[in-house]
Amino acid sequence: MNLIHVKAQSVFLITAILWGITTIILTPPFQVPDEPAHFYKSLQVAEGKLFPENFQNQVGGYFPKGSNRIATFFDYTFLESGYRFGFHDLAEALKIRPDTSAVTFIQFPNTARIFPVPYFPQAFGIMIGKLFFNSPLVWFYAGRLFNLIAWISLLFFAIKIVPVHKWTMVLLALLPMHINLAASQSADAFTNAISFLGIAIFLRLIFTKDYMRWKSVFWMLLVLLLVSLSKNVYITIGLLFFQIPKTKFQTRRFYNLSLVLVAFIGILGFLAGSFYTSKVYHLVEPGVSFFPHFANSVPPVDHLKQIRFILANPVEYLFILADSLINQWQVLIYSGIGVLGWLNVSLPLWYYSFMAITVLCMAFFESSENIVVKLKNKLLFLLVVIITIVLICTISYLTWTPVGQNTIDGLQGRYFIPILPLVFVLFYNCRLKIPHHAGVIVTLVALLISFVVSNVTLYEKYWCLL
């Protein structure tokens, strides 16, 4: 086999299909963070309801009676007592049928506030499942499968078109945490994949010699819109437009018009997402906690008071942010690489060091012919990364952190996955590099180890088939 002809996107495609399907099988239903809430949101979108409903200051939706029995059946708290699944559990769950003659209200405030776009793949899968089976379990797995298909498709094209760090992007795309989200009902799968594709498009426009065409502008704008509607914090990647050489535009008017369109799409997506979230929050009466489980917290979570604190004490807040990142750096790295299940299934400790070092070395030694990432490029990339990190931390501070607390709660490594390609481009260099076939071998070995470690860990945690 001549490794020189092995393409990164082909390796990703084969590995992602195999690993994704095994992860769908080995991860029992609802064993991914907030997966019950993601499923109900997907089910709501599949029924053509793009906006959540409310009942007695609770936000969620009305579904056929008994629709929540499937999530209760696989309650993750059972697993904390050491319970392990077998085929008989799936057989019993398959018998659960919703009662279409009556409805029940199910609350899911944490996902109700998310714009519907990242739920379209799951919703489509659920619609297909509903055509043939009256089983919530079948709907659930159909949603997982179509979420995986959409994720693979977006990342396949991202890896295919990115001009630098193809093999690094393969490793980042196939981190266990990334796969775990892709093989679930989580909206993060679409958000991560569309962000990777957006970054790949910009890197291609920046570093290749192709001139800008309206076709290029169209795809750039479409992906930016999807990014902003999925999770508007990642619209910061639109700042990469300023790194596209002006000489690539045939006229100055074309450049200015493209810039205006990028700004317009970014603002439009941000406002649409913000308006949607605001309307959802207004389903709950003033003074009532949007998140019921935080209603009795002492001190309480109040995003308006947190905003006032940040505006009044910006320097103190930056110290809180920096201190939180420094104190939680190890947890963030581990959970970004892969802490599976409900963030309670850790991989072997040696694996985290192995994978972090492998990705870092690949980013440092992998370079493309005739492509130079200049200091001015890296400075803007760094700026985008910093702005995005600050926004992510601020959202966690507003949403999950009690008023007056001097550390930020709710930070997880998976929130930083969408910007990882930009983070590692900062290590790109042209002086020290490895041959193509060496990069292929390193990637294949790392993926094989990751595949085995991840699947064995999931099997030992959840299943008892023998």
DRENGU-290598 format. One record per atom (N, C-alpha, C, CB): x negated, y, z negated; residue in one letter. Coordinates in steps of 0.05 Angstrom, whole numbers, plus 5000, padded with zeros to 4 digits. Glycine has a CB too. Example, Ala and Ser with C-alpha at 12.3 -4.5 7.8 and 13.67 -1.06 7.14 Angstrom:
BEGIN
473648864844a
475449104844a
473649344844a
477449114819a
474349554858s
472749794857s
474250014843s
471849884886s
***
This chain:
BEGIN
498349765000m
500050005000m
498250255000m
501950004975m
498750435019n
497150675021n
498450895005n
496850765051n
497350954982l
498551144963l
498651434974l
497051144937l
496951484994i
496851755005i
499551835018i
494651775026i
501051635026h
503651685040h
506051675021h
504051495062h
505551614996v
507751604976v
508751884970v
506851454950v
511351924973k
512552184968k
513752204941k
514652244990k
513352444928a
514252484901a
517252454899a
513452754891a
518752554918q
521652544917q
522652254919q
522952714939q
521252094934s
522051814937s
521551664911s
520451674960s
519351714898v
518851584872v
520951674852v
515951664861v
521551934852f
523652024834f
526351894839f
523952334836f
527151874865l
529751764872l
529951474862l
530151774902l
528051314868i
528151024860i
528150994830i
525750874872i
526351144817t
526151124788t
528651234774t
523751274778t
529651454784a
532051584771a
534551404774a
532551854784a
534851274797i
537151094800i
536950864781i
537350994829i
534650734780l
534350504763l
534550574733l
531650364768l
533050784726w
532950864698w
535650984689w
530751074693w
536951134707g
539451254700g
541651044695g
540351444722g
541750844712i
543750634709i
543250474683i
543750454733i
540750404678t
540250264653t
540850424628t
537250174652t
540450694630t
541150864608t
544150884603t
539951144612t
545650894625i
548550894623i
549550644609i
549850914651i
548250414616i
549050164604i
548150134575i
547849934620i
545650214569l
544550174542l
545450384522l
541550174544l
546350614531t
547350814512t
550350774509t
546651104522t
551250684486p
554150634483p
555750894486p
554750524455p
558350884492p
559951124495p
559651314472p
562751044500p
559451574478f
559551784459f
557051794440f
562051774443f
554851684449q
552451684433q
550351874443q
551251404432q
551252094454v
549652324463v
550752564449v
549552354494v
549052764441p
550152994427p
552553124439p
547953204425p
554653144423d
557253274431d
558553134454d
556653564438d
557952884459e
559152754483e
562152724481e
557952474486e
563452684457p
566352684456p
567452944466p
567352624428p
566353174458a
567353434466a
566853474496a
565953654450a
564553384506h
564053404535h
566053234551h
561153314542h
566753004541f
568652834555f
571452964556f
568852554541f
572253074534y
574953204534y
574953444553y
575653294506y
572753594553k
572653824572k
572753714601k
570053984568k
571253504607s
571353384634s
574053284641s
569253154636s
575353164621l
578053054626l
580053274631l
578952884602l
579753494617q
581453734621q
581053844649q
580853944599q
578553874657v
578053974684v
579153784705v
574954024688v
578853524700a
579853324719a
582953344723a
579153044710a
584253444702e
587153484704e
587953754716e
588353454676e
585953904725g
586454154739g
586754394720g
588954124754g
586054354694k
586154574675k
583354684671k
587354474648k
582954924682l
580255044681l
579855214656l
579755204705l
582055254641f
581855424616f
583055264593f
583455694620f
581755264570p
582655104547p
585255214535p
580555104525p
586455054518e
588955134505e
588555164475e
591154914510e
590455264461n
590155294432n
592655194417n
589655584425n
592155114393f
594355014375f
593555084347f
594854714379f
595055254334q
594555334307q
591655414302q
595355104288q
590655594318n
587955704316n
585755494321n
587555834289n
586455284335q
584555084343q
584355094374q
585254804333q
581955064384v
581555084413v
580854814425v
579255284420v
582254734446g
581854474458g
583754434481g
582154254437g
585354214479g
587254164500g
589253944493g
585754084525g
591353934509y
593453724505y
592853494524y
596253834509y
592953254513f
592353014529f
594452794522f
589452904524f
594752594540p
596552374533p
595852254505p
596452154554p
597852194490k
597452094463k
595651854463k
600152034450k
593751854445g
591951624443g
589351654459g
593251374452g
589051884473s
586651934489s
584151954472s
586952184506s
584552034447n
582252064429n
581451804415n
582852274408n
583051594419r
582351344406r
579751224416r
584651134410r
579051284441i
576651174452i
574151294439i
576551224483i
574251554433a
571951674419a
571851584390a
572251984420a
574151554377t
574151454349t
573151174348t
577051464338t
573751014368f
572750734368f
569750714368f
573850594393f
568450904381f
565550904383f
564251124365f
564550944412f
565551194343d
564551394325d
561651344318d
566351414300d
559951544323y
557051494319y
556351454290y
555551724330y
558151534271t
557451504243t
557351204235t
559551644226t
558751034251f
558650744246f
555750644249f
560450594265f
554350764268l
551650674274l
549650744251l
550650794300l
550350944236e
548651014213e
548550794192e
549551284201e
550550634192s
550650414173s
549250164184s
553550344165s
548150184208g
546649964219g
548349794238g
545649784198g
550749874245y
552449714263y
551249714291y
555349834264y
551349484304r
550349454331r
552449334349r
547749284331r
552549434373f
554749364392f
554149104406f
555049584412f
556348984415g
556248744432g
558348774455g
556748484416g
558448584473f
560348604495f
563248594485f
559848364514f
563648474461h
566348464451h
567448744444h
566448284426h
565648924437d
566449194431d
567549334456d
564149364418d
566049294478l
566949414503l
569549294513l
564749384525l
569849024508a
572248894516a
574649004501a
572048584512a
574249054475e
576449164459e
577049444467e
575749154429e
575049604472a
575449884480a
576849894507a
572750034482a
576349704524l
577549694551l
580649664549l
576349474568l
581549554527k
584449504523k
585949764515k
584849294503k
584449964507i
585750214498i
587150354521i
583650404485i
589650414517r
591250544538r
592450804526r
593450354549r
592451024541p
593851264532p
596851244536p
592751514547p
598351374519d
601251384521d
602051634536d
602551374492d
602751594561t
603351824579t
606051944573t
603251734608t
607651824555s
610251934549s
610152144527s
612151704540s
607852174515a
607552374494a
604752504496a
607952254465a
604352734484v
601752864484v
600852924456v
601953134500v
598252954454t
596953024428t
594853244434t
595752774415t
594453414414f
592453624417f
589753524406f
593353884403f
587653574421i
584953494413i
583253744414i
583753274431i
581853814393q
580154044392q
577253984400q
580254174364q
576054164415f
573254144423f
572154424428f
572853954448f
572054584408p
571254874411p
568554914423p
571455014385p
566554734417n
563854784426n
563554764456n
561954594412n
565154594469t
565054574498t
567354724512t
565154284506t
569454784497a
571654934509a
570755204520a
573954974489a
568755324507r
567855594514r
565955594538r
566455724491r
565155354549i
563355334571i
564855354598i
561755064570i
563855514616f
565155534642f
565255264655f
563455734660f
567455204671p
567954924680p
565854824700p
570554914693p
564254994713v
562554904735v
560854654729v
560655124743v
559354644706p
557754404701p
559254154694p
555854464679p
561954174694y
563653934689y
564953824714y
565754004669y
564453954737f
565653864761f
564853574769f
564954054784f
562253504767p
561553224774p
562953014757p
558553184772p
562953054730q
564352874712q
567352864718q
563752954683q
568453104722a
571353114727a
572052964753a
572253404729a
570352984773f
570952844798f
570752544794f
568852924820f
568852454778g
568652174771g
571052074756g
566152114755g
572052234737i
574452154722i
576852144740i
574952364699i
577052324759m
579352314778m
579252064795m
579252564797m
576851984803i
576651734819i
577451494801i
573751694829i
576451494776g
577151284757g
580151264752g
575651314731g
581451494750k
584251494745k
585951384768k
585251774739k
584851394792l
586251294815l
586650984814l
584851364841l
584850854800f
584850564800f
585350434772f
582250464811f
584750584751f
584950464724f
586250654704f
582150374714f
587950554687n
589150704666n
587650644640n
592250644663n
585050694641s
583350624618s
581450854612s
581750364623s
581550984589p
579751204583p
576751104584p
580351314555p
576250854578l
573550754579l
572450764607l
573350474567l
574150674626v
573350684654v
572950974663v
575450544672v
574751154655w
574451434662w
571851544651w
576851604651w
571151464627f
568751554614f
566251474630f
568551444585f
566151224637y
563751124652y
563651234680y
563750824653y
565951284692a
566051404719a
564951694717a
568951404730a
565651834696g
564652104692g
561652104688g
565952234668g
560651914672r
557751894669r
556351834695r
557151664649r
557451654711l
556151574736l
555951804756l
557651344749l
558151964759f
558152184778f
556452414767f
560952274783f
556252444742n
554452644730n
551552574738n
554752664700n
550852314735l
548252224743l
547652264772l
547951924735l
549652204789i
549352234818i
548752524825i
551852134833i
550252704814a
549852994819a
547053084810a
551953164806a
546252984786w
543653054775w
541352954793w
543352944747w
541552704802i
539552594819i
539352744846i
540052294824i
541652814857s
541752944883s
540353214882s
544652974892s
541053374861l
539853644858l
536853634854l
541253794835l
535953444837l
533153424831l
531553304854l
532653254806l
532753134869f
531453024893f
530653244912f
533352814907f
532553434917f
531953654935f
530053854923f
534553794943f
530253884896a
528354064883a
525453964886a
529054094853a
525053714882i
522353594884i
521453594913i
522353304873i
523353554932k
522653544960k
521653814970k
525053454976k
522954034961i
522254294973i
520154454957i
524754454975i
519654374931v
517754534915v
514954504927v
517854444886v
513554724931p
510954704945p
508654634926p
510354964958p
509054664900v
506854604881v
508054424859v
505754874868v
506154274846h
506854114823h
509153914828h
507654294800h
509153784851k
511153584857k
511153364836k
510853474885k
508753254831w
508653024812w
509053114783w
505852894815w
508353354777t
508953464751t
511953494747t
507553734746t
513353584768m
516253604767m
517553334764m
517253754791m
516453134777v
517552864774v
517352774744v
515952654792v
515052824732l
514752754704l
516652904686l
511852794695l
517053164692l
518853324676l
521753244680l
518553624683l
522453174705a
525153094711a
525852834698a
525553074741a
523852664694l
524352394683l
523352364654l
522952194700l
523352584639l
522952554611l
525352404599l
522652834597l
524952244579p
527252084567p
529552254559p
526251934544p
529052494548m
531252674540m
532852764564m
530152914524m
531452824585h
532752914610h
534552694622h
530653004631h
533452454623i
534952224632i
537352164614i
533251974634i
536952184588n
539052134569n
541452324573n
538052164540n
540952574579l
543052764584l
544352714611l
541953054583l
542752644631a
543852594658a
545652364659a
541552554678a
545152164642a
546751914642a
549051934622a
545051674636a
549952174617s
552152214597s
554252404609s
550952334570s
556052484592q
558152684600q
557152964596q
560652634584q
554753004587s
553753274580s
553553464603s
551053254567s
554453714598a
554153924619a
551254004623a
555854174610a
549553934603d
546654004606d
545353874630d
545253924581d
546453644639a
545253514662a
545353684687a
546753244668a
547653804693f
547953974716f
546354234712f
550954044721f
546454344688t
545054594682t
542054554686t
545554684654t
540954334676n
538054284679n
537254254708n
537254034663n
538854094723a
538254024750a
538454274768a
540053804761a
540554434765i
540854664782i
538754874776i
543654794779i
537854884751s
535655074743s
533054984756s
535355084713s
532454724756f
530054614769f
530154684799f
529854304765f
532554654811l
532854704840l
532455004845l
535554614850l
533455174828g
533155464831g
530155544830g
534655614810g
528755434810i
525855494808i
524355384832i
524755364782i
525155154842a
523755034866a
524255214890a
524854754871a
526655314893i
527255494916i
525555744915i
530155564917i
525355864892f
523756114889f
520756054893f
524156234861f
519755834882l
516955774886l
516355724916l
516155524870l
518255614930r
517855564959r
517855834974r
520055384970r
519656014966l
519756274980l
517356444973l
522256424971l
516156394950i
513856554941i
511256454955i
513556544911i
510956184956f
508256084963f
508055964991f
507555874943f
510155925005t
509955825033t
509756065052t
512255635040t
509056005076k
508656215096k
511156275112k
506356145115k
513256135106d
515756175121d
516956455117d
517855955113d
517956565138y
519256825135y
522056795124y
519356975163y
522957005110m
525656995099m
527757015121m
526057235079m
529756845118r
532056855137r
534556875120r
532156595155r
536856935133w
539356955118w
540056685106w
541557055136w
539256465119k
539756205108k
538356175081k
538855985128k
535856265080s
534356245054s
535656415033s
531456345059s
536556655040v
537956825021v
540456705011v
538457105033v
541956575029f
544556445022f
544056235000f
545856325046f
542156055005w
541655834986w
540655944960w
539755634998w
538956144961m
537956274937m
540256384920m
535956494943m
542056524933l
544356654919l
546256444908l
545756844938l
546856234924l
548656024915l
547655894890l
549155824938l
545055814890v
543955684867v
543855864843v
541155574873v
543156124847l
543156314825l
545956334813l
542256584835l
548056344829l
550756364820l
551456114803l
552756394843l
550755884813l
551355634798l
549855624771l
550655384815l
547355724772v
545755734747v
547155914726v
542955834752v
547956154735s
549156344717s
551856254707s
549456614730s
553356104723l
555956004715l
555755754697l
557655944739l
553455614699s
553055384682s
552255464654s
550855194695s
550255634652k
549355744626k
547856004632k
547555534609k
549156224628n
548156474639n
545456564628n
550156694634n
544556434606v
541856514595v
539656454615v
541356364569v
540056254633y
537956174652y
537956344677y
538255884659y
539756544679i
539756724702i
537156874704i
542156914701i
535556864683t
532857004683t
531056904705t
531456954656t
531556664716i
529856574738i
530256744763i
530556284745i
532456904763g
532757094786g
530657304787g
535457224784g
529257354765l
527057544765l
524757454783l
526057584736l
524657194789l
522557094807l
522757214835l
522756794809l
524957334841f
525257464867f
523057674872f
528057594870f
522257804850f
520258014853f
517457914860f
520058174827f
517157644860q
514557534868q
514557444898q
513957284851q
516857464911i
516857404939i
515557634954i
519857354949i
513457574970p
512057794984p
513957945003p
509757675001p
513758205002k
515558375018k
514958335048k
515258665011k
512558245054t
511858195083t
513457965095t
508858145085t
514657805078k
516257575088k
518957675099k
516757375066k
519757915092f
522258025101f
521758185127f
523658205080f
523358135147q
522858255173q
523058555173q
524858145193q
524858665155t
525058955153t
525359025123t
527559055169t
524759275117r
525159365089r
528059365082r
523959645086r
529759415101r
532659415096r
533559135088r
534259505121r
532458925101f
533158645094f
532258585065f
531758455114f
529858685058y
528958645030y
530758775010y
526058745027y
531359025015n
533059174996n
535859054993n
533259465005n
536958965016l
539558845015l
539458575000l
540658795044l
537358425004s
537058174990s
536858224960s
534658015000s
535258424952l
534958494924l
537658574912l
532958724921l
539158734926v
541758814916v
543658574912v
543059024936v
543558394931l
545258154930l
544457974906l
545057994956l
541857944902v
540857794879v
541857914853v
537757764879v
541558174851a
542458314827a
545558284823a
541758614828a
546958314846f
549858294845f
550758014836f
551058364872f
549557814848i
550357534841i
549657474812i
548957334860i
547357564803g
546557524776g
548457654756g
543757624771g
549157904762i
551058054744i
553857924746i
551158344752i
554657854770l
557357734773l
557557474758l
557857684803l
555557304760g
555557044746g
555557084716g
553256874754g
553857274707f
553657334678f
556357434667f
551457534673f
557557624682l
560057744672l
562257534673l
560757984689l
562357374694a
564457164696a
564256964672a
564257014723a
561756874667g
561356694644g
562056824618g
558556594644g
561157074615s
561657214589s
564657274586s
560057484589s
566057344607f
568857394606f
570457144598f
569957504633f
569656914610y
570856664605y
570556594575y
569756434622y
568056614565t
567556554537t
569056734519t
564556574532t
569156994525s
570557184509s
573557114507s
570157464520s
574757044530k
577556974531k
578056724514k
578556924559k
576256534514v
576556294497v
576456364468v
574456084504v
574556544460y
574256624432y
576856764423y
571856804429y
578156904441h
580557054433h
582956874430h
581157264454h
582756614436l
584856424430l
585256384400l
584356154443l
583156464385v
583256434356v
583756714344v
580656314344v
585456734324e
586156984312e
583757104298e
588456954292e
583557374297p
581357504283p
581257414254p
581657814284p
578857374244g
578457284216g
578456984212g
580557404200g
579256834234v
579256544232v
576756434246v
581856424245v
575356254234s
572856144245s
573455994271s
571455964225s
571956054292f
572255914317f
571455624315f
570656054340f
569355574298f
568455304293f
569455214265f
565355284295f
571455044264p
572754974238p
570754864218p
574854774243p
568654714227h
566854594208h
564954804196h
565154384222h
565055054206f
563455264194f
565255454177f
562055434216f
567855394175a
569655574162a
568955624133a
572455464164a
567955424120n
567455444091n
564455464085n
568555214076n
562755524105s
559855534100s
559255784084s
558355534127s
557255764067v
556355984049v
553356014052v
557155934020v
552356234063p
553956464074p
555156384101p
552156704078p
557256524110p
558656454134p
557056514160p
561356594135p
557856384181v
556756444208v
558556654221v
556656184226v
557456884227d
558957104239d
557157244259d
559857314216d
557757184285h
555957294306h
556057594308h
556757174333h
558257724301l
558358014303l
556558144282l
561258114298l
556458024258k
554658124237k
551758074244k
555357994210k
551257854257q
548557784266q
547557984287q
548357504276q
549358054305i
548658254326i
547958524313i
550958294346i
549558604293r
549058854280r
546358844265r
551358914260r
545758604254f
543158584240f
540858604259f
543058304225f
541058474282i
538858484302i
538458774312i
539558304326i
540658914318l
540459184328l
539259374307l
543159294337l
539859324281a
538959494260a
536059424251a
540759474236a
535259164256n
532659074247n
531258914270n
532858904222n
530659034293p
529558884315p
526758764309p
529359064339p
525158904295v
522458804289v
522658574269v
520659024277v
524258594249e
524658374230e
525758134244e
526458464207e
527658174263y
528757944277y
526657804294y
531058034295y
524857954307l
522757834323l
520857664305l
521058044337l
520357754280f
518757594262f
520257334254f
518157754236f
522957354250i
524557124244i
524456924268i
527557204239i
524657034292l
524556864316l
521856714318l
525057034341l
519656874316a
516956754318a
516456554296a
514856974317a
517356614272d
516956434249d
518456174253d
517756564223d
520856194265s
522455954270s
521155774290s
525256034279s
520155894312l
518755734333l
516255604322l
518155914357l
514755744306i
512255634295i
512855404276i
510655864280i
514855444258n
515455234239n
516754994251n
517255354217n
518055024274q
519554804286q
518254694311q
522454894292q
515754774317w
514554714343w
514454414348w
511754824345w
513754254327q
513553964331q
516253844337q
512353834307q
518353924322v
521053824327v
521953894355v
522953934306v
521354134364l
522254224390l
520854064412l
521654524394l
518354004409i
516853844429i
517953564430i
513853844423i
518353444406y
519353174405y
522153154417y
519453074376y
523853334410s
526653324420s
526853404449s
528453504403s
524853554459g
524753614488g
523853374504g
522853844493g
521953214493i
521052974507i
523152754504i
518352874495i
524252724481g
526252514478g
526852424449g
525552284494g
528852534437v
530052424413v
532852354421v
529852624387v
533452094424l
535852004438l
538151984418l
535351744452l
540451874429g
542851854412g
543752124403g
542251674389g
544852134379w
545652384367w
543252514354w
548052344347w
541052524369l
538452634358l
537552474334l
538752924351l
538252214334n
537552044311n
536051794320n
540051964296n
535351784346v
533951544356v
531151644366v
535551404379v
529151624349s
526551714356s
524951504371s
524951794331s
523351584390l
521551404404l
518951374387l
520751524432l
517251184393p
514751144378p
513151404377p
513050914389p
511951464355l
510451714351l
508251744372l
509351734324l
506851524379w
504651534398w
505651624425w
503251264400w
508151564431y
509251624458y
509451924462y
511951494462y
510152074442y
510452364445y
507752494451y
511552494419y
505652404438s
502952504444s
502152424472s
500952414423s
502652174479f
501852074505f
503252234527f
502651774508f
505852274525m
507352414546m
506552704548m
510352384542m
506252834525a
505553124525a
502753164538a
505453234496a
500852994532i
498153014543i
498252944573i
496252824529i
499752744581t
499952664609t
501052894626t
501752414612t
503253014617v
504553224633v
502653474634v
507253304621v
501353534612l
499553764611l
497153724630l
498553814582l
496053484629c
493753424647c
494653424676c
492553154640c
496953314682m
497953324710m
498353604719m
500553164712m
499453774702a
499854054710a
497254204714a
501554204688a
495254134699f
492654264701f
491054174726f
490954214676f
491253914732f
489553804753f
490953774780f
488453544745f
493553804781e
495053774806e
495154034821e
497853654802e
494154054845s
494354294860s
494854224889s
491754464858s
495954414904s
496654374932s
494754534950s
499554474937s
494254414973e
492354544992e
493454805002e
491854355016e
491655005003n
492255275014n
494255434997n
493255245042n
494855344972i
496655494955i
495155584930i
499155324948i
495155844926v
493755964903v
495856104886v
491456154911v
496056034861v
497856174842v
496156394829v
499155974821v
496656644836k
495056864827k
495856944798k
495257094845k
494057104786l
494657194759l
497257354757l
492257374749l
497757514778k
500157684777k
502657494778k
500257884801k
502457274793n
504657074793n
505056964765n
504056854813n
502856874753k
503156754726k
504156944705k
500356644718k
503457204708l
504357394688l
507457424690l
503057664693l
508557434714l
511457454716l
512757194707l
512257514745l
511556964714f
512656704704f
512756704674f
510956474715f
510556794662l
510356804633l
512556994621l
507556894623l
512957214634l
514957404625l
517757274626l
514957654643l
518357134648v
520957004650v
521256794628v
521256874678v
519156644623v
519256434602v
519756564575v
516556274602v
518356774569i
518656914543i
521457024540i
516557134540i
522457164560i
525157274559i
527257054554i
525857434584i
526956834569t
528856614566t
528756494538t
528256394587t
526356454528i
526056344501i
527356524480i
523056294494i
526956784483v
528156974464v
531156964466v
527157264470v
532256944490l
535156924493l
536256674481l
535856944523l
534956444486i
535856194475i
535856204445i
534055954484i
533756304433c
533556324404c
535756514393c
530756414395c
536156734407t
538156924398t
540956804399t
538057174415t
541656654419i
544256524421i
544556334397i
544556374448i
542556174391s
542655994368s
542956154342s
540155824367s
541656384340y
541856554316y
544656654313y
539856784318y
545956734335l
548656844334l
550756634329l
549256994359l
550256394340t
552356184340t
552255994316t
552056024365t
549755924308w
549555704288w
548255794262w
547955484300w
547256034260t
545656114237t
547356284218t
543156264245t
547556214192p
549056374173p
547856654171p
549056244145p
549556844164v
548757134162v
546657164141v
551157314156v
544457304148g
542357364129g
540257164126g
543557404103g
540456934140q
538456724138q
535856804153q
539456454149q
533556744141n
531056834154n
529756624171n
529056914132n
531256434180t
530356234200t
532656164218t
529255974186t
532156094243i
534156034263i
534955744262i
533256114291i
537555684258d
538555414259d
539455334287d
540955384239d
539555084292g
540754984317g
538854964341g
542955154324g
536355034338l
534455014360l
533854724366l
531855174354l
533854664392q
533254384401q
531554404426q
535854224407q
529654214428g
527854214451g
529254204478g
525953994449g
531554074479r
532954034504r
533954304516r
535353854501r
534254514499y
535054774509y
532954894527y
535754954486y
530454814524f
528254934539f
527554774565f
525854954522f
528954544569i
528354384593i
528654534619i
530154144593i
530754704623p
531054834649p
528755004658p
533455004648p
527055104639i
524855284647i
522155144646i
524755534629i
522154884641l
519554734639l
517854754664l
520054444633l
519054744689p
517254774712p
515655034712p
518954754737p
516955244703l
515555504702l
513355504681l
517455734697l
513955374658v
511955364636v
509455224646v
513155204612v
509755004661f
507354854669f
505954964694f
508154564673f
507355124709v
506055254731v
503855454721v
508055414749v
504155534696l
502155714684l
499455574682l
503055804656l
499355304682f
496855154680f
495755084708f
497354904664f
497055174729y
496155104756y
493455234762y
498255204777y
491655084774n
489055194782n
488055044808n
486955164760n
486355174822c
485355064848c
482554954846c
485455274869c
481155004824r
478354924821r
478054634813r
476955104802r
479554554793l
479454274783l
481954134792l
479154274752l
481653924808k
484053784817k
483353494822k
485153914843k
485453324822i
485153044826i
486252964853i
486652874804i
485252754865p
486252664892p
489152594890p
484552424902p
490452594913h
493352524914h
493952254902h
494352544943h
492252054910h
492851784901h
492551754871h
491051584916h
490751914859a
490451904830a
492952014816a
487952064821a
494052224828g
496552334817g
498852144818g
497252594831g
498951994840v
501051794844v
500751574822v
500951664872v
498351484818i
497851264799i
498551354771i
494851174800i
497551594763v
498151694736v
501151724732v
496851974732v
502551824752t
505451864750t
506851594747t
506552014774t
506151394764l
507451134763l
506950994736l
506450964786l
504551014726v
503950884700v
505551014678v
500950904694v
505651284678a
507051434657a
510051374659a
506651734660a
511151354683l
514051294686l
514651014677l
514851334715l
512850824683l
513350544675l
513350524644l
511150354686l
511450654631i
511250654602i
513750784590i
508750794592i
514551014602s
516951154592s
519450994595s
517251424607s
519750864618f
522050694623f
522250464603f
521950574652f
520150334598v
520150104579v
520650204551v
517449944580v
519150404542v
519450504515v
522350604510v
517450734510v
523450754528s
526050874525s
528250654523s
526751064547s
528150464542n
530250264543n
529950054520n
530050114569n
527549994513v
527249804490v
528249944464v
524249724487v
527650194461t
528550344437t
531650354436t
527450624437t
532850404459l
535850414460l
537050144453l
536750514487l
535849934465y
536949664460y
536749594431y
535549464478y
534449644419e
534049564391e
535749724372e
531149594384e
536449974380k
538050134363k
541050064364k
537850424371k
542050004388y
544949984392y
546049704396y
545650154415y
544449524406w
545649274416w
544849024402w
545049254445w
546648834401c
546048564390c
547448374409c
547048534360c
546048294430l
547248124451l
546447834449l
546548234479l
544447774432l
543447504430l
544147384404l
540447494435l
***
